[in-house]
Amino acid sequence: MTGELRVRAEEVVVTACPDGPLLVRGPARLVDQEGNEIERHRATVALCRCGGTAIPPWCDGTHKVNGYRSGDGDGRSTASEAGTGA
């Protein structure tokens, strides 16, 4: 299982990628701020944390060019995670 995450069919696993998106694996139900279901087309989806994506809530790779950092390793969040679109 070299570097690959195996998920049971009923299990949901959310992985925070360093300086990148949240990967959601499994049958998670995603809803918007009004409670409307967000349609998923894949078993694994990447949710934006940087707030810069052009296709919310999905990650489009913008974090690679806008300087987003997920934290400095001491448990503190960045301004982006504290409420500006994460």
N, C-alpha and C positions, 0 to 999 in steps of 0.2 A: 504494500500500500504506500509506496514511496511518494510522500508529499500530497497524496490524494485523500480527501476526506470522504468517508463513506457515511451516508445518512440513511437510517431506516425509513421506510415509506411513510410512517406516521409522524416522524420526528422533524422538528424545525430547528435549524442551526443558523445563527447569525454570526458572521465573522467580520470583525472590524479590520480592514486591510490598512496597514501602516500608510499614513498620508494619502489614503484613497477611500473608496466606497465601503458601504456595508454590503456584504454578500449574504443573501438570504437563500438558504437551501431548504427545500421541503414545502409542505402544503400550507404555508402561511397565507392568511387572508389579509390583503392590503386594502386599506380604506383611506380616502382623502379626509380633509378637515371637516367635511360635512357628512361623513359617514358613508359616502358612495364607494362601492367597491372599485378598485383599480384592477383592470384586467391584466393578467399575466400571460405571457406567451411562451415562457420557458420555466423549467423546473428550478433553475438557479437564476436569480436576478441581482443586479448591482444597484443599490440605492445611493444617490449622491449625498455626501456629507459636506462638501465645500460650498454649496449654494450657487455655484457658477454654471451648472448644467443648462443646456438649451432645451433639454427634453425631460423636465421634472416628472416624476421623482427619480428617474433613471440616471445613472452615471453615464456621461459621454466622454470622460477622460479629461475634462477641463482642469481638474485638480493638478494635472501634470504641468500645466502652464501658468496657473494663477498663484502658485506659491503656497497652496494649502498645506498645512502641517497638522496632523491629528493630535499632537501633544509632544512634550519633551521627555516623556518617560517617567515623570514623577507623579502622575495622576491628575495633573492640572489640564483642563481643556483649553483649546484656543478660543479666540473671540468668535470664530465661525461656529464652533460646537456649542458655544454658550447662547446661541440664539439668532444668528444672522443667516438662517437658511439651512442649517444642518438638520 
